[in-house]
């Protein structure tokens, strides 16, 4: 077993666990419970953004459980977590999540920051695969571009 395969398999449980978290979060956003509708109304970007984030979370989770694409999924989901941290820092006072025995629990950037740290770890472990996939994508795009500039268009 190569060192790359060993590292990737060691991160497998972590990748699957985080993917499950994001599938649940994405489905929850797409289902549209009143709490999610109110959250995105408070953010002020519209309900379309709730759908976009929900779909992106599910897509990122699917990439995360695909070994060769896990790094790309981690990067996508990491970007979402950066947005979540920023949102919670800016409008945390407006977000009343729930009340327990008279204590108001508001949004905290700590949870998305912890998830972001795990996503950075996954992206780091999968960096060789990510570089390989991106190099292949670049090669394909350059090849297609050259063919178009030479006047060849596939039928």
HELIX and SHEET records of a PDB file:
HELIX    1   1 UNK A    3  UNK A   10  1                                   8    
HELIX    2   2 UNK A   12  UNK A   31  1                                  20    
HELIX    3   3 UNK A   34  UNK A   43  1                                  10    
HELIX    4   4 UNK A   47  UNK A   64  1                                  18    
HELIX    5   5 UNK A   67  UNK A   69  5                                   3    
HELIX    6   6 UNK A   70  UNK A   91  1                                  22    
HELIX    7   7 UNK A   92  UNK A   94  5                                   3    
HELIX    8   8 UNK A  109  UNK A  125  1                                  17    
HELIX    9   9 UNK A  127  UNK A  149  1                                  23    
SHEET    1   A 2 UNK A  96  UNK A 100  0                                        
SHEET    2   A 2 UNK A 103  UNK A 106 -1                                        
END                                                                             
